Amino acid sequence: MEKIYLKTEFIKLGQALKAAGLVENGGAAKQVITDGDVIVNGQICTMRGKKLYKGDKVSFDGEEIEIL
């Protein structure tokens, strides 16, 4: 499980996918999110600008990200 430590109040979903190294760039992040391939806190999320806060969990392509 990849852990992302917040330096601000939140991180956007696309940024989190890039920070965790699960996608190469913003275009790839947008594509996997709008395709419905990303799960946030157990639910499919298609909002690229979704704000993630401490305690949120993201799943994509068999990998998990925890926001701390």
C-alpha positions as CSV (number, residue, x, y, z in Angstrom):
1,M,0.0,0.0,0.0
2,E,1.4,3.4,-1.1
3,K,1.1,6.1,1.5
4,I,0.8,9.8,0.7
5,Y,1.4,12.3,3.4
6,L,-0.5,15.5,3.0
7,K,1.4,18.8,3.3
8,T,-1.9,20.7,2.8
9,E,-5.5,20.1,3.8
10,F,-6.2,17.9,0.7
11,I,-4.9,16.4,-2.5
12,K,-6.9,15.9,-5.7
13,L,-7.5,12.4,-7.0
14,G,-5.5,12.9,-10.2
15,Q,-2.6,14.3,-8.3
16,A,-2.7,11.4,-5.8
17,L,-2.5,8.8,-8.7
18,K,0.5,10.6,-10.2
19,A,2.2,11.0,-6.8
20,A,1.9,7.3,-6.1
21,G,3.3,6.5,-9.5
22,L,0.2,4.7,-10.7
23,V,-0.2,6.9,-13.8
24,E,2.5,8.8,-15.8
25,N,0.7,12.1,-16.3
26,G,-2.5,14.1,-15.8
27,G,-4.0,12.9,-19.1
28,A,-3.6,9.2,-18.1
29,A,-5.1,10.0,-14.6
30,K,-8.1,11.7,-16.3
31,Q,-8.7,8.7,-18.5
32,V,-8.7,6.0,-15.8
33,I,-10.8,8.2,-13.5
34,T,-13.5,9.0,-16.2
35,D,-13.5,5.3,-17.3
36,G,-14.6,4.4,-13.7
37,D,-11.4,2.4,-13.0
38,V,-10.7,4.2,-9.7
39,I,-12.3,3.4,-6.3
40,V,-12.3,5.9,-3.5
41,N,-13.4,4.7,0.0
42,G,-15.1,1.6,-1.6
43,Q,-17.0,3.5,-4.3
44,I,-16.3,4.1,-8.0
45,C,-15.3,7.7,-8.4
46,T,-15.4,9.5,-11.8
47,M,-14.5,13.0,-10.5
48,R,-11.0,13.8,-11.4
49,G,-10.9,16.9,-9.1
50,K,-12.2,14.8,-6.1
51,K,-10.6,16.1,-3.0
52,L,-8.9,13.5,-0.8
53,Y,-8.4,14.1,2.9
54,K,-6.5,12.2,5.7
55,G,-8.0,8.7,6.1
56,D,-9.2,8.4,2.5
57,K,-8.3,5.2,0.6
58,V,-7.9,4.9,-3.2
59,S,-7.7,1.7,-5.2
60,F,-6.6,1.4,-8.8
61,D,-5.3,-1.5,-10.9
62,G,-4.8,-3.7,-7.9
63,E,-2.9,-1.1,-5.9
64,E,-4.0,0.9,-2.9
65,I,-3.2,4.4,-1.8
66,E,-3.8,5.7,1.8
67,I,-3.9,9.4,2.4
68,L,-2.2,10.4,5.7
